[in-house]
């Protein structure tokens, strides 16, 4: 099956045809680092981590760029005398990096900061002015605007007309030709730090938000690349403006526009401005990282994800089923190695699901069906069939990134406590059986079963797992 992705601009599923099959190129809008990450930021980054992993499986090399917006109105607004804007941005960038790493998100090939590409932004702005698509404000403010009515395709990403759009609120409108014109360059203001400005042909100032990504994408991936990604909330105005300014400058820019759904709280988008967010650090301190990754990955990347306590419990139970099966196979087939077949063992049904617009929910269903088949094979004494199922499960787990994640947090502590208690009861039951006190042995086993725990007696000892 050919990989198909939903392209926001075309508004349909499209066969993925890369520019260069030997090097897939992706640009994903990274964080604006004015404050720490909430769990919605992690879900967005994970969506493209999963896509990147699948592209690497399908094609091999993937050049993945995720930027850091370290100069912006919000960054300046949150700075203090004790912590300048650049120090705040760096500290918050580290928090994002830690949150991403905490759930096994691979580091990008390149992670440019906006402040390191200001010359490229100015070059792009100058080219737009020369082509008649941008103009310096006539009020000597130093602002430069993109003229939206000069570009007939403006609005093609979000399928709306200019007249239906709200005015752009990223700069003082007094110097604009049209209310919807957006800022490419923002002139310096007396109340802003002097070190947050750069010299330019239009006066000292700093770049607008949208021009940053256009310049960085071109610098690191070229004038045309395969995939541009980001959250649904970035479609307008950010991505619409990126598309307009880059194509108006003569660049092919992104061939596919891929957007992830948002994390919601009671149906509302999780956001810092609404105050309804849950910090990523708090989630990762309360739950095992694998559980967090599974819960965030379980819904289709384009759907909204409303998280609750049941989300974590369901993810924990699902991973426990996978882990229990793996442990059973390791005991039944001594000397096996986890990566005997590698990615070649991925079942066709799993690959079909992932090729169908990164259908992780269906791919997870294939994974759990394989676990059930493997457990049935073990129950029937068919070690060879169980081993085949294990190799497939192992390959799927690796591709989804559920392997090699650090364990920690409250869930791990609770597991260790529970293990100590259950092991004590297993020892007591074994002693009762040795003493031929069958009534006591049965009472202990019934008490364990009533707690939702299954015991498996094997020649190598008794092992326990949580029902689910």
C-alpha positions in Angstrom: 0.0 0.0 0.0 1.2 3.5 -0.8 1.6 5.9 2.1 -1.2 8.4 2.0 -1.4 11.6 4.1 -4.2 14.1 4.6 -3.1 17.4 3.0 -4.7 20.4 4.6 -4.3 22.6 1.5 -5.8 20.0 -0.9 -8.3 18.9 1.8 -8.0 15.3 0.7 -5.9 12.2 1.3 -3.0 12.2 -1.1 -0.5 9.6 -2.1 2.9 10.6 -0.7 5.4 11.2 -3.5 8.6 12.7 -2.1 10.9 15.0 -3.9 13.8 12.6 -3.2 12.9 9.1 -1.9 16.4 8.8 -0.5 15.9 11.9 1.8 12.5 12.8 3.1 12.4 16.5 4.2 10.1 17.7 7.0 9.7 21.0 8.8 7.6 21.2 11.9 6.8 24.4 13.8 8.4 24.1 17.2 7.6 26.0 20.4 7.5 29.6 21.1 9.5 29.5 24.4 7.8 32.1 26.5 6.8 29.5 29.2 7.1 25.8 29.8 5.3 23.0 27.8 1.9 21.7 28.6 0.8 18.2 27.6 -0.7 19.5 24.3 2.7 20.6 23.1 4.0 17.1 23.8 1.1 15.5 21.9 1.8 17.7 18.9 5.5 16.8 18.9 4.7 13.1 19.3 2.4 13.1 16.3 5.3 14.1 14.1 7.7 11.8 15.9 5.4 8.9 14.9 5.3 10.2 11.3 9.0 10.6 11.2 9.6 7.1 12.5 7.3 5.6 9.9 8.8 7.6 7.1 12.3 6.4 8.2 10.9 2.8 8.2 9.5 3.3 4.7 12.3 5.3 3.1 15.4 5.3 5.3 16.7 8.9 5.6 14.5 11.7 7.0 15.8 15.2 7.5 13.6 16.6 10.2 13.7 20.3 11.2 11.9 21.7 14.2 12.5 25.3 15.0 12.6 27.2 18.3 10.9 30.7 18.3 13.1 32.4 20.8 12.2 36.0 19.9 8.5 37.0 20.0 6.1 39.4 21.6 5.2 36.8 24.3 8.8 36.0 25.1 9.5 39.7 25.6 6.3 40.1 27.7 7.3 37.3 30.1 10.9 38.5 30.6 11.9 40.3 33.8 14.7 42.4 35.0 16.1 39.3 36.8 15.7 37.1 33.8 16.2 38.8 30.4 14.2 37.5 27.4 17.1 35.5 26.0 17.7 33.8 29.4 14.0 33.0 29.7 13.9 31.6 26.2 16.8 29.4 26.8 15.5 28.0 30.1 12.1 27.3 28.5 13.7 25.7 25.5 15.4 23.3 27.9 12.1 22.4 29.5 10.6 21.6 26.1 13.6 19.4 25.3 13.3 17.6 28.6 9.5 17.0 28.0 10.1 15.7 24.5 12.9 13.4 25.6 10.8 12.2 28.5 8.4 10.4 26.2 11.0 9.2 23.7 10.5 11.9 21.0 13.6 11.7 18.8 15.7 14.9 18.6 15.4 16.7 15.3 18.1 16.6 12.6 18.4 20.4 13.0 16.8 22.6 15.7 17.4 26.2 14.6 16.6 29.2 16.8 15.0 32.1 15.1 17.6 34.5 16.4 20.3 32.7 14.4 18.6 33.2 11.1 17.8 37.0 11.1 19.9 37.7 8.0 18.0 35.1 6.0 14.7 36.6 7.2 15.9 40.1 6.0 16.9 38.7 2.7 13.5 37.1 2.2 11.7 40.4 3.2 13.9 42.4 0.8 13.0 40.0 -2.0 9.2 40.4 -1.3 9.5 44.2 -1.4 11.3 43.9 -4.7 8.6 41.7 -6.1 5.9 44.1 -5.0 4.4 41.8 -2.3 5.6 43.7 0.7 6.1 47.4 1.7 7.7 49.4 4.5 5.2 51.3 6.6 5.0 55.0 5.5 4.8 56.2 9.2 8.6 55.8 9.9 7.8 53.0 12.5 10.3 50.7 10.8 7.5 48.1 10.3 7.3 46.1 7.0 4.1 44.4 5.9 3.1 41.7 3.5 0.5 43.0 1.1 -2.1 40.2 1.1 -4.1 41.6 -1.8 -0.9 41.4 -4.0 -1.0 37.6 -3.8 -4.1 36.1 -5.5 -3.6 32.7 -3.7 -3.7 34.2 -0.2 -6.2 32.1 1.7 -5.6 28.9 -0.3 -4.4 26.9 2.7 -7.4 27.5 4.9 -9.9 28.0 2.0 -11.2 31.4 2.9 -11.4 34.8 1.2 -9.5 37.8 2.4 -12.7 39.8 3.0 -13.9 37.1 5.4 -10.6 37.2 7.4 -10.2 39.1 10.7 -7.6 42.0 10.7 -4.1 40.9 11.5 -3.4 42.0 15.1 0.4 41.5 15.1 1.3 45.2 14.6 -0.2 48.7 14.8 -2.6 48.9 11.9 -1.9 52.6 11.2 0.7 51.9 8.5 -1.1 49.1 6.7 -2.7 49.2 3.3 -5.2 46.5 4.3 -6.3 45.4 7.7 -5.3 41.8 7.0 -1.7 42.7 6.0 0.7 41.1 8.5 4.1 42.2 9.9 7.3 40.8 8.3 9.5 43.2 10.3 8.6 45.0 13.5 10.3 48.4 14.2 12.0 48.8 17.5 9.9 50.3 20.3 11.2 52.4 23.2 9.8 50.0 25.9 11.5 46.9 24.4 15.0 45.8 25.3 17.7 47.2 23.1 19.3 43.8 22.7 16.1 42.5 21.2 16.7 44.5 18.0 18.7 44.0 14.8 19.8 46.6 12.3 18.0 46.4 8.9 17.4 48.5 5.8 14.0 49.6 7.2 15.3 50.5 10.7 16.3 48.7 13.8 13.8 46.1 14.8 13.0 42.4 14.9 11.3 39.8 12.7 7.7 39.0 12.7 6.6 35.6 13.8 5.6 34.2 10.4 8.7 35.2 8.4 10.9 33.2 10.9 9.6 29.8 9.8 9.7 30.6 6.1 13.4 31.6 6.3 14.5 28.7 8.5 12.7 26.1 6.4 14.4 27.4 3.3 17.8 27.7 5.0 17.8 24.1 6.2 15.6 22.2 3.7 15.8 24.3 0.5 13.2 26.3 -1.5 10.9 23.2 -1.7 10.5 20.3 0.7 8.2 17.5 1.4 6.1 18.1 4.5 5.3 21.0 6.7 3.7 20.1 10.0 2.1 21.7 13.0 -1.0 22.0 15.1 -4.5 22.7 13.8 -4.4 26.0 15.6 -1.4 27.1 13.4 -3.3 26.9 10.1 -4.4 30.5 10.4 -2.8 32.9 10.4 0.7 31.4 10.9 0.8 28.7 8.2 -1.4 30.7 5.8 1.1 33.5 6.1 4.1 31.3 5.7 2.7 29.8 2.5 1.9 33.2 1.1 5.2 34.9 1.7 7.3 31.9 0.6 5.4 31.3 -2.6 5.2 35.0 -3.4 9.0 35.0 -3.0 9.2 32.3 -5.7 9.7 29.3 -3.6 7.9 26.0 -4.0 7.8 25.6 -0.2 5.9 22.7 1.3 4.4 20.0 -0.9 2.2 18.5 1.9 0.6 20.3 4.8 0.0 18.0 7.8 -1.8 19.2 10.9 -2.3 17.4 14.2 -5.4 17.7 16.4 -5.4 19.4 19.7 -5.6 18.3 23.3 -8.9 19.5 24.7 -10.3 19.9 28.2 -14.1 19.6 28.4 -14.2 20.2 24.7 -12.0 23.4 24.8 -8.6 23.6 23.3 -5.9 23.3 26.0 -4.0 26.6 26.0 -2.0 28.8 28.2 -4.2 31.8 27.4 -7.3 29.9 28.7 -5.6 28.7 31.8 -6.9 25.1 31.3 -3.5 23.4 30.7 -1.7 20.6 32.4 2.1 21.0 32.5 4.0 18.3 30.8 6.4 18.1 33.8 3.4 17.4 36.1 2.1 14.6 33.9 5.5 13.0 33.6 6.1 13.1 37.3 2.8 11.3 37.9 2.9 8.7 35.2 5.4 6.3 33.7 6.7 7.8 30.5 5.6 4.8 28.4 2.1 5.3 29.7 2.1 8.9 28.7 3.5 8.2 25.2 0.9 5.4 24.7 -2.0 7.6 25.9 -1.0 10.5 23.7 -0.5 8.2 20.6 -3.7 6.2 21.0 -6.0 8.6 19.2 -5.6 9.4 15.5 -3.2 12.3 15.1 -5.8 14.5 13.4 -8.5 14.0 16.1 -9.0 15.9 19.2 -7.8 14.2 22.4 -9.6 14.8 25.6 -7.4 13.4 28.4 -8.7 12.1 31.7 -7.6 9.8 34.5 -9.1 6.9 32.5 -6.7 7.7 29.6 -3.7 6.9 31.8 -5.3 3.8 33.3 -6.2 2.4 29.9 -2.7 3.1 28.5 -1.2 1.4 31.6 -3.4 -1.7 31.2 -2.6 -1.9 27.4 1.2 -1.8 28.0 0.9 -4.3 30.9 -0.7 -6.8 28.4 2.2 -6.3 26.0 4.8 -6.6 28.7 3.2 -9.6 30.3 3.1 -11.4 26.9 6.8 -10.5 26.3 7.7 -11.8 29.7 5.9 -15.1 29.1 7.7 -15.6 25.8 11.1 -14.9 27.4 10.4 -17.5 30.0 9.0 -20.1 27.5 11.7 -19.6 24.9 15.1 -19.1 26.7 18.0 -17.6 24.9 15.8 -15.5 22.5 16.9 -12.0 21.4 14.4 -9.2 21.1 15.5 -7.9 17.7 15.8 -11.2 15.9 13.8 -10.0 12.8 13.8 -6.3 13.3 11.4 -4.1 11.3 11.0 -6.8 8.6 8.6 -8.6 11.0 6.0 -5.8 10.8 2.6 -7.4 9.9 1.0 -6.3 6.7 -2.1 -5.1 8.5 0.0 -2.9 10.8 1.8 -1.4 7.8 -1.5 -0.8 6.0 -2.8 1.0 9.0 0.2 3.3 9.3 0.3 3.9 5.5 -3.4 5.0 5.8 -2.7 8.6 7.1 -0.7 7.3 10.0 -3.6 5.2 11.4 -2.0 4.5 14.8 -5.3 3.4 16.5 -5.8 0.6 13.9 -2.1 -0.2 14.2 -2.5 -0.6 17.9 -5.4 -2.9 17.3 -3.1 -5.1 15.2 -0.5 -5.0 17.9 -2.9 -6.2 20.5 -4.4 -8.9 18.2 -0.9 -10.2 17.8 -0.4 -10.3 21.6 -3.6 -12.2 22.0 -2.6 -14.7 19.3 0.8 -15.1 20.9 -0.8 -15.8 24.3 -3.1 -18.3 22.8 -0.1 -20.0 21.2 1.7 -20.2 24.6 -1.4 -21.6 26.2 -1.5 -24.3 23.5 2.2 -25.0 24.0 3.2 -23.8 20.5 6.5 -22.0 21.2 7.3 -21.5 17.6 4.0 -19.6 16.9 4.4 -17.7 20.1 8.0 -16.7 19.1 6.7 -15.5 15.7 4.1 -13.4 17.4 6.7 -12.0 19.8 9.0 -10.9 17.0 6.1 -9.1 15.3 5.1 -7.4 18.6 8.6 -6.4 19.2 8.9 -4.8 15.8 5.7 -2.9 16.2 6.6 -1.7 19.7 9.9 -0.4 18.4 8.3 1.5 15.5 5.8 3.2 17.8 8.6 4.1 20.2 7.4 2.2 23.2 10.7 0.6 23.8 13.7 1.9 25.7 11.8 4.6 27.5 12.9 5.4 31.0 10.6 4.3 33.8 9.8 6.5 36.7 7.2 8.6 38.5 4.4 7.5 40.8 3.3 4.6 38.7 6.7 2.9 39.0 6.8 3.4 42.8 3.3 2.0 43.1 4.3 -1.0 40.9 7.2 -1.8 43.2 5.1 -1.6 46.3 2.4 -3.8 44.7 5.1 -6.3 43.6 6.4 -6.6 47.1 2.9 -7.3 48.5 2.0 -9.8 45.8 5.4 -11.6 46.2 4.8 -11.9 49.9 1.4 -13.5 49.2 2.8 -15.8 46.6 5.4 -16.9 49.2 2.7 -17.5 51.8 0.6 -19.5 49.3 3.6 -21.6 48.3 4.3 -22.3 52.0 0.6 -23.3 52.5 0.8 -25.7 49.6 4.0 -27.1 50.9 2.3 -27.7 54.2 -0.7 -29.2 52.3 -2.9 -26.5 53.8 -5.0 -26.3 50.6 -7.8 -24.2 52.2 -5.2 -21.5 53.1 -3.6 -21.7 49.7 -7.0 -21.3 48.0 -7.9 -18.3 50.2 -4.7 -16.5 49.3 -5.2 -17.2 45.6 -8.8 -16.0 45.8 -7.7 -12.8 47.6 -5.1 -12.1 44.9 -7.7 -12.8 42.1 -10.2 -10.5 43.8 -7.7 -7.7 43.5 -7.6 -8.2 39.7 -4.3 -10.1 39.6 -3.7 -13.3 37.7 -1.1 -15.8 38.9 0.7 -18.1 36.4 2.4 -21.2 37.9 5.4 -22.3 35.8 8.4 -24.7 36.4 10.5 -21.5 36.9 8.2 -20.2 39.6 4.9 -18.2 40.0 4.5 -15.0 38.0 1.8 -12.4 38.4 0.1 -9.9 36.1 -2.8 -7.4 36.3 -5.9 -8.6 34.5 -6.8 -6.5 31.5 
